């Protein structure tokens, strides 16, 4: 399975719209590369980030040309609004990409107990650890992205025994699996990308939580999701999709339950809060990590 890598250089304020374009026309996996490499112990400060590189990957199949043309057009339209480069493409042979990226993803500790262990890494479990063995495949969700990291932290704080959890845009299944490992009685993951669904289902089986976690190739609104059904609803997706699904996110949440939303930049917080609160929820917590934000709302 060969891939086409599409890369765009842009100013930081264009990361979110380009990410949305990539997820719509490209693949479910989007990588954002920023300048790094500073040592705070030596008095160095983080670099002032002005330009970043955003990348996605398209499977080289019979439909790739149509997707590539749509993506190219959308990026060129964005370039009319600001400093966005033309898309750069290169073909990656399966033998080149399948294992190389794994070197950059290692064991990750989140919160007090959660340990995300890539399936190709070994880890000596300590007392009290809750370990997830994860292979993201081509799906979004390793825990390393700031939005996923914050969602895992919040789930650790909010999930209790017998919780019911709805994970909208579940990607690799990481948040659904975290909820189950924390004691949720039932977690349902919804995902529109069929390749991500397959990855999530494999991760569910890998972590032996198939009795409590179910993954569906669907989204909201959904006839199988009843009103006021879930105690926790989590959506780690883009600001555009959160805004579009706000009413459904609120209506799916039980009275007194919590909504966790993330996947958007800090500048979108006010708009998203206002939209979700207009349907009867109340923001009770807002958190930031790098330029990204997460919110918790009570219904």
N, C-alpha and C positions, 0 to 999 in steps of 0.2 A: 504494500500500500504506500505508494509515493505521495508526497505532499508538495503543495506550493506554499511557500512562506511569503506573506505580504507584510511589508514594513512601511510605516509612515512616521516621519519625524514631525513634531509639532510643539507649539507652546503648551505649557501645562494646563491651561484652561480648556484646551481642546481634547484632553484625554477622554473625558466622559462621552462626548458625542461621537468620537471616533470608535471608542469601545462599543457603543450601541450599534454603529454601522457594521463593525466587524461581526458582532454577534448575530445581526440580522442576515447578513449576506455571506459571512465567512464561516468560521467554525465556532464551537462553544468555548474553545480555549483562546483567551486573549492574554498576551504578556505585555507588561509595561516595564520598560527598562529605563532607569534613571541613573545619573551620575552618582557614584558612591565613593567609599574609600577615605574615611577620615578617622583620626584617633583622638577621642575626647580626653584620654589620659594625658595627651601631649598638648592639651589646650587648643586643639583644632576644632573648628566649628563645621557643622554640616554644610555641604556645598549649596550655593544658591541655585536652585534648579530652575532653569528657564526653558530648556528644550528636553524633550523626552522622546523615546522611540516606542511606538505601539505596534505589536505584531499579532497576526493571527495565521491560521493554517487551514488550507482547503485540500480535501482529498482529491487526488488527480483521477477523477472518474469522468463519466460521460456528461455530467452536468457542470463541470468545473468552469467552463468558459462563460456560461451564462451568469454564474455567481460572480466570477471575476469581473465581468463587464459592469454588473450592477454595483459592485463595491467600488470600482474605479470611478464611476460616475458620481456616486455619493461623496467620495473623498474630494473629487475635483470641485464639487459644489461647496463643500466646507472650506476649501482653500480660498474661495472668494471672500470669506469672512475674516480670514486671519492667516497667520504664518503656518501653513500646513503644506508639507512636501508632497510631491507626487508619489504614489505607491511604488515601492520597489519590490520586485518579485524574484524568487529563485526557487528552483525545484530541489527538493530534498529527497534523496533516495531513502527507502525504508531502513536500509542498513546504516545510514548516517544518523538518523534522528531517533530511532527506537530506544536506544539506551543512553545516548550522550547526555540528554537533559536530566537523567536521574542523578547525575553527580552533583547537581545544584539543589537537590531536595533531600534534607536530612531529618532526623528525629526532631520533632517540635514539641515543646512543653507549653501548654496554655492553661492559665489559671492554676488552681491548687492541685488538680488531679489529672487533667486530660493530657495524654501523651499520644501524639499522632506519629505513627511509625510507618514509613514507606515500606511496601511489601518486600523490597530488595535490601532493607537494612535489618540489622540485628539490634535488639534492645533488651537489657537486663531489667526486668520489671521490679520496681521497689514497692514496699508496702503502701497501700492506699492509691496506687496508680490506677487510672482507668485508661486502658490502652486500646487504640484503634489502629488496626493494620489497614493501610490505605494504598490503593493504586489509582491515581486519577485518570490514567489513560489519556484521552483527549478531552476530558471533561473539566470544567472549572471546579476547583475546590481541593486544595491541599492543606489549608490552614495557614499558609504563609502569607497570603494576601491580607492586608490590614482589615478588610471588611469581614472576611471569614474568621479571622482571629477574634475580632470583637464579638461576632455572633456566637462563637463557641464559649467565650467568657460569659456572655449573658445567659446562654442556656445552662451553664453550670450553676449560675446563681438562681435561675428561675424554675428549672425543672425539678419536680419532686416525684416520689413514687406514685404511680397511677396517673401521671399527666398524660393528656392526649395532645399530640403535636402535629401541625400541618406545616410542611416545608415546601414553599412555593419557589420553583426554579432550583431544584435540589442539586443539579450538577452531578458531582461524583458521589453524592449521597452522604457526605460528611456530617452535615448537621442532623439529618434524620438518625444516623447511626449514633452520634454523640448523645442525642436525646434518649435513645433506647438504652445506651450504656449507663446513663445517669438514672435510669429507673422508670422512664416513661412506659406506660402500659401499651401505648400504640402511637406510632409515628407514620404519617403518610407523606411521601415525597412526590411532587408533581414536576415534570420536566418535559419541555417541548422538543428537545433535541434527542432523537432516537438513539444516537451513538452514546450520548451521556447516560441515557436510561440503562443501556446494557452495562456500562461501567458501574453505575450505581448498584444495579442488581448483583453484579459480581462482588462488589465491596460489602453489600449486605450479607451475602453468603459467606464471604471470607471472615466476617466478624461474628458469625453465628447468631444473627439477630433477625432472621427471616420470619420468626414467629410474631415479632412485634413491629417490624418495619416493612411497608409495602411501597413499591415505586410504580408510578403510572406515567405513561407518555401523554400527559394532559396538562391543562392549566386551569385558571379561574376565568370566568364563572364555570361551575361544574355541577351537573345535576346530582352527582353522587356525594357532593359536599353539602351537608345540611347547614341551615342557619344556626348560629350559636353553638357549633359542634365541638370546637377545639379550645382547650385551655391556653395553649400557646400556638400562635401562628407566626412563622418566621419567613421573611422574604429577603434574601440577599441577592438583589437584582438591580438593574439600573434605575435611575430616578424617573425616567420616562415610564417604565413599566410599573413602578410603585405608584406613580400618579394615576396611571390608567386602571390599576387594580385596587385602588384605595377602598372603594365601597365594598368590594368583594372580600378584601382582607378583614375589614371591620365586621361585616356580616357573618363571616365564618368563625369569628371568635366568640367564645362563651362570655356571658355577662360576668365581669370581674376578672376576665382573662387578660392575657398580655399579647401584644403584637411587637415583634422585633423586626425592624426594617433596616437594611443596610445596602451597600453596593453603590453608593453615590458620594459625590464630593461634598465637602463642608458647605459650600455656597448654596447647595440645594436644600439645606435643612429647613429653612423657614417655609418654603413652598410646600415641601412634603408634610411638615407638621400641620400647616393650615389645611391642606387637603384631607388628611386623615382625621383631623379633629372636626372637620365639617360633617363627617358621618357619625359623630357621637363618641369618638375616642378622646383620650386625654394624654398628652405627652408627659411622662413622669421621669424620663432619664434621656440624656443626650451625651454621647461619647465621641471622642475624636482620636484618630490614630493616623499620624502623618496628615495627608490632606483629605482623608476619608472620614465619613461619619456613620454612626449607628444611633438609632433611637428605640426607646421602649415606650409603648403607649398602653394605657389601661382602657378597657372597654366597659 
